[in-house]
Amino acid sequence: MTSPAQTPPHGWLVTLLASASFARAYTLAVLGAVFASYVIEQVAGRVTYITIVAGLAVLGMGVLTARWQEISLLRLVPTTVVVFIGWALASVFWSEDTSTSWWSWVSTAALAFLAVVIGHIRDTLQTVRALGDVLRVLLAISLGVEVLSGILLDLPITFLGVQGNLAQLGPIQGIFGTRNMLGFVAVLALITFLIEYRTQSIRPGLSVASVVLAGGLAAFSDSPTVLVLAVGVGLAVAALAWVRHTRPERRAGLQLALGGVVVVGVFVGYAARHPIIALLGAGSDFSMRVDLWNLMVDQVRFRPLNGWGWYGPWAPREYPFIYLNFELDATHATGLNAYFDVLMQLGWVGLVLFVGLAGLALVRSWLAASERRSVVYAWTPLMLVALLVDSMFESFTLTGLGWMMLVLCAVRAGQSRSWRERIGGGTDAGGTGLPHVPGFGRPGAAADRPPGAQGPDGPAR
């Protein structure tokens, strides 16, 4: 008979689900599945992808249950995320197709849940490392597919949407379906790889190779949004570095000044939009987008407050989407602008909630990054800048990998700076995470990081 002293405090399943190794594997699986969603659907079908996401959601519930002692319901999900998803759920009841709208909402909620789980079982540095590993593999596969299609075979791979234009230096799509999505992912990868380099969490040679890979694919994508994204993120990096190296007593004034510059810059950019478009060589593409946005605004006038119901990606046979595509003689799957898409689907109430969700997360993460020592805290606000800038030209942040990353960043920001800190305390997002289940070790333990890697509160600046 086993003595009481030899009896483990938890069963083997709880031990597995609450372990740091399982947390890392789970994070890699979630990020890999969501970022590779297009190729999974093209190769194995949409049902396969849905099954994978559903299985990961069930596992995520198991992980949170195994860690129930460290979970605070008050700190689990940012209020802004809950309210936005709640309004999207309410819109199901007045949508033109209740069934389609409902399943679209389930998809949105499932991806948000996966992001919440990752936000509570991985700290910021561990999340950066996991995302870096996933994007290195997916971008390398994209390059390999383009080399095979455009150079070795000189034939398009139609079922993946690969046109084989690498020999002509682009545009290329990789395994992400469109050049704009490849460019968007490449920019997110560049941010992640540079943070890895600054925190010394991977070997310098691998870090440099990763940056070259992401930068090369971003250039070959020939996406008109990549340059805008690069400029926006570059300006954010410069501003954040300036703030971080400013004396604490002067930071508040500088932050206000930078905020004013951003507001003025938005108005100047809008006023000078035509010369900017001509400089980027995206006139015809932007003209098409403007026609689409004007028609979307016309539809908003019929339901200004509540919108036409939540769909995320458009349901092409439902009104008003079928009307918009008929008028433009096109087959748009989104509104090519996250803000206009939210406005049409959820009305002005939904747009205010969406902007509040993203804006509050950006402010919280920016303040945390400007005050704390480690450069790893810069990852969250820079990712949010990329997501918000891209939202002006695409609707990626409403579905799939873009939506999951937005919620993950909101969870990170809510953990680091929130009114919840005044109620019960707790650790921030960049530290070791929430207190771990007794007997299983900390999820942010040094053993879970590669040799030489700095912890979240290391000396890097």
Secondary structure, DSSP 8 states (H G I E B T S, - for coil): ---GGGS-SS-HHHHHHTSHHHHHHHHHHHHHHHHTHHHHHHHH-HHHHHHHHHHHHHHHHHHHHHTGGG--HHHHS-HHHHHHHHHHHHHGGGSS-HHHHHHHHHHHHHHHHHHHHHHHHS-HHHHHHHHHHHHHHHHHHHHHHHHIIIIIS-S-BGGGTB---GGGT----TTSSSHHHHHHHHHHHHHHHHHHHHHT-S-HHHHHHHHHHHHHHHHHTT-HHHHHHHHHHHHHHHHHHHHHTS-HHHHHHHHHHHHHHHHHHHHHHHHTHHHHHHHHT-HHHHHHHHHHHHHHHHHHTTSTTT-S---SS--TTSTTHHHHHHHHT---SS-SSHHHHHHHHHHHHHHHHHHHHHHHHHHHHHHHHHHSS-GGGGHHHHHHHHHHHHTTT--GGGSHHHHHHHHHHHHHHHHHS-GGGGTT----TTTT-S---TTS--TT-GGGS-TT---TTSS--
